[in-house]
């Protein structure tokens, strides 16, 4: 187990949901670029309509109220947020694992893990990203109350791509978008 104090205190979350007041257990946060890539990799299809009109909400988040976190390995095969915990089970503190000797089913974990981490003062998991914005740090919320939303900006996918053009290259590189999307998006942006 590696418990760490993270110097990074401002993180981002991109969502298609307007009006988030507090994040849920296992929500992912990260750098601006990683958050943008996560959002665009889930819902975005680069048509002119989506590129310029699909609303994306970029939430700026202060995590200075968080106590400590545990470093885990990025799970690029994770399909559910809980996978980041189950796939890193041996990296978790023994005190957390011991609480689940009787049952470690996904439903039991989702119900009981928040309290298990809270009792140990662990507010988040963190990892070096291998997928979105490779090499950047991302965070998984364990204690939603310590992640404070300090701002939100409504943007479009075009705004995100203009904010960091490497997003398109990264999405194509990891096969989330076909290779011709780079050309299509570049042409659409030039016309705007």
N, C-alpha and C positions, 0 to 999 in steps of 0.2 A: 504494500500500500504506500502510496506517495501522497501525503497531504501537503498542500502548497498554499502559499499566500500569493495571489496574483496581483501584479502591479497595475494591470489593465483594469480600469474602473468604469469606462464608458463602452457599452456594447450596443449592438443593433439587432432588431428583429423586423423582418419584412413579412407582411401579411396582406391578404386580400380582405381581411376583416377590419372594418372600421370600428373605432370606439373601444378598443381593448383597454380595460382599466387595470387588470392585473393578470400576469401570466399564470398558466397552469403548470402543475408538476410535470416535468420532462419536456417543457418547451425549450427549443434551441435558440441560442443567441450567439452572436459573433461579431466579426468586423463588418463594416458597411458592405464591402464587396461580397463577403461570404453570405450575408443575409440576403443581398440582392440575388446572388446566384441560386440560393435555396428557393427563393420565391419564383424566380423565372424557370427553374427546373421542374416545378410542380404543375403549374397551371398555364404557362404562357405558350402561345403558338404565334409565331411572328407574321401575322397578317397585318395589314396597315391599320385596321380597326383596333386590334389588340395592342399593337405597338404604341399607338398614340392616345388611346382612350381607356384602356383597362386600368382601373385604379389600383395602385399598390400603396400600402401605408407603411412608411419607414418609421419605426418606433426607436427613439433614442432612449437608452436605459442606463441608469446609474446603479452600479452594483457595489458602491462603497460601503453599504450597510451589511454586506455579506461577511460572514466569518471566515470559513475555510472551505476548500474544495479538494477533491481527489482527482488525480490525473488518471485517465483511462486511455485506451487505444481507440482511435477512430474506427468505426465499424462501417465500412463503405457498403456492406451488404445489408445493413439494418433496414428493415421495412416498417418497423414499429418503433416508437420512441423507447419502449421498454427494452428493446434489443441492446441498447447501449449499456444497460445494467446487466442483463443476463449474459451477454457475451463477454463481459469483463468481471464476472462473478468472483473469480479468485483474486482480483485486484482490490476488492472491497474490504473494508475492515472486518476482522473476524467477529467483532461485536455486532455488526449488521448481519452477517451471514448466519450467526448463531440463532438469531431470532426466527429463522425460517427452516429450522431442521424438520419441523413437522410437515411443512408444505411450502413448496416454492413455485406453485402454479402462478401463471401470469395474473390471474384475478386476485390471488392472495398478495402477491407482490405489490400490485398497484394500490391496494388498500392499506397495507402495513408499512411499506417502505418510507413514506414521508415521515412518519413518527420515528422510525428507526434511525434515519439520518439526523433528524432534529435533536434527538437525545444525545447524539455525539457531536453536535455543533457543526455539522457538515451541510452547507447550503447549496453546493453545486458540484457537478462533475465538470472536468475540462479536458480537452484533448487538442493535439495538433491536427489540423484538418488535412486530410488526404484528398478530399473531394472538392468542396467549395473553397476557393481562394487557398490553394495548397500551402501549407506551412503556417497559416494563421491559427490563432487560438479560437476555439469555439467552446461554448458553455451549455450545460444542460441544467435547467432549473430544478432544484430539489426543494428549496424553501421560497415560494413565490413572494413572500412579504419583503424580502431583502432586495428584490429587483424593482426599482422605482422608475416608472416611465416619466421622463423629463421633457419629452417633446415628441411630436408626431408630424410627419409631413406626407401629404398626399402627392404621389408622383405617378408617372406612367413607366412602362418598361423602357420606352425611349429615353426618358430621363435617367434611368438607372444605367443604361448602356452608355449614354453620353457622359455620365459621371465616372465610369470606369470602362473604357472600351475593351479591356482584357476579358471582360465577362463573356463576350461572344466567343472569343478564342477558347476560353476554358470550357464553355458548354459544348462546343464542337469537339474539343480534344477528348472529353470523357464520354462522347457519344450520346449526350442527352439531346443534342440537336444534330440533324444531318449536316454534312459539310457545306452544302449549298446555302444554308441559313446565313452564313457569314456574308456572302455576296448579297443575298436578298435583303438582309437588315441594313447593310451598308448603303445599298441603293435607296431603300425607303428613307433612311435618315438623311441622305443627301437631298432628296426631294422636299423634305420638310422645311 
